[in-house]
Amino acid sequence: MALRLSVFFISGENRLKRIDRMEWDDCMIVSYDDKRVRICYNVKMPTISQFYGILIQMYFDDYKPSHFHAIYNKNKALIGINDFSLLHGDLPPKALSLVIEWAKLHKEELIKEWELASKKKALFDIEPLE
């Protein structure tokens, strides 16, 4: 699972200088060479697989029906796990067919991932389409 990291430097007046902008799940402050550094991470939607430029992600504690997110370039889609239907969004036809082919091969793993995500447990990587 890939984590997105960001670093914030804290000056003597406790002002933050943000290097990059995102919503973060948790942060911690560490000291390094008499400077305090805030390290933050985002695991709201970890990437569970990646192939042919397509990211497969799943939110923690997401709404039903069970689904995963497929992202290709600027296109985003929600795909149902039970029937592989396009629930929302769009993907180019070739990308959509690759995502559905991959999902059919990994349906049982996707069901397990959904159960883990609904309990806010760590997710595992699923083999990419080859």
C-alpha positions in Angstrom: 0.0 0.0 0.0 1.4 3.4 -1.0 1.3 6.2 1.6 1.3 9.8 0.5 3.8 11.8 2.7 4.2 15.4 3.3 6.6 17.4 5.4 5.9 20.6 7.3 8.7 22.7 8.7 7.9 24.4 12.0 9.6 27.7 12.7 10.5 29.1 16.1 7.1 30.8 16.2 5.3 27.5 15.5 4.2 28.6 12.0 3.9 25.9 9.4 5.2 26.1 5.9 3.3 23.5 3.9 5.3 21.9 1.1 2.3 20.3 -0.6 -1.5 20.5 -0.1 -3.7 17.6 0.8 -6.0 16.3 3.5 -4.0 14.3 6.0 -5.2 11.5 8.3 -2.5 11.8 10.9 0.6 13.8 11.7 3.6 13.5 14.0 6.3 15.9 15.0 9.9 14.8 15.1 13.1 16.7 15.9 16.0 16.8 13.6 19.1 19.0 14.1 17.3 21.3 16.5 14.5 21.8 14.1 11.0 20.3 14.4 9.5 18.6 11.4 5.9 17.6 11.1 5.3 14.5 9.0 1.8 13.7 7.8 0.4 10.8 5.9 -2.8 10.1 4.0 -4.3 6.6 3.9 -7.9 7.5 3.2 -7.8 5.8 -0.2 -4.8 3.5 -0.5 -3.8 2.1 -3.9 -4.3 -1.7 -3.9 -3.2 -2.4 -7.5 -1.8 -0.6 -10.5 -1.5 -1.7 -14.1 -1.3 0.0 -17.5 -1.4 3.4 -15.9 -4.6 2.5 -14.0 -4.8 2.9 -10.3 -7.1 0.7 -8.3 -8.0 2.3 -4.9 -10.4 1.6 -2.0 -11.6 4.1 0.6 -11.7 3.0 4.3 -15.2 2.8 5.7 -16.8 3.7 2.3 -20.6 3.6 1.6 -22.3 0.6 0.1 -22.6 -1.2 -2.3 -19.1 -2.7 -2.1 -17.0 -1.1 -4.8 -13.5 0.1 -5.7 -12.2 3.2 -7.5 -10.4 3.0 -10.8 -8.4 6.1 -11.9 -6.9 6.5 -15.4 -5.5 9.9 -16.3 -8.2 12.4 -15.4 -11.0 9.7 -15.6 -12.4 8.2 -12.4 -14.9 5.4 -12.0 -16.5 3.4 -9.2 -16.9 -0.3 -10.0 -19.2 -2.6 -8.1 -17.4 -5.7 -6.7 -20.3 -8.1 -6.9 -21.3 -7.5 -10.5 -18.5 -5.4 -11.9 -21.0 -2.7 -12.9 -20.0 0.9 -13.5 -21.6 2.7 -10.5 -20.4 6.2 -11.2 -18.0 8.1 -13.4 -16.4 7.0 -16.6 -13.2 5.4 -18.0 -12.2 5.1 -21.7 -13.6 1.8 -23.1 -10.3 0.0 -23.2 -9.3 1.0 -19.7 -12.8 0.0 -18.4 -12.5 -3.5 -20.0 -9.0 -3.9 -18.5 -10.4 -3.0 -15.0 -13.3 -5.4 -15.3 -11.0 -8.2 -16.6 -8.7 -7.6 -13.6 -11.7 -7.4 -11.1 -13.1 -10.7 -12.4 -9.7 -12.4 -11.7 -9.5 -10.9 -8.2 -13.1 -10.9 -7.0 -12.5 -12.9 -3.8 -9.6 -10.7 -2.9 -11.6 -7.5 -3.6 -14.4 -8.9 -1.2 -11.7 -9.4 1.5 -10.3 -6.0 0.9 -13.8 -4.4 1.2 -14.3 -6.2 4.5 -11.0 -5.0 5.8 -11.6 -1.4 4.6 -15.0 -1.4 6.2 -13.3 -2.2 9.5 -10.5 0.4 8.9 -7.9 -2.4 8.8 -4.8 -2.4 6.7 -5.3 -3.4 3.1 -3.0 -5.6 1.0 -1.8 -5.3 -2.5 -3.5 -7.3 -5.3 -1.5 -8.5 -8.2 -1.8 -6.3 -11.3 -3.2 -7.4 -14.6 -0.4 -8.7 -16.9 
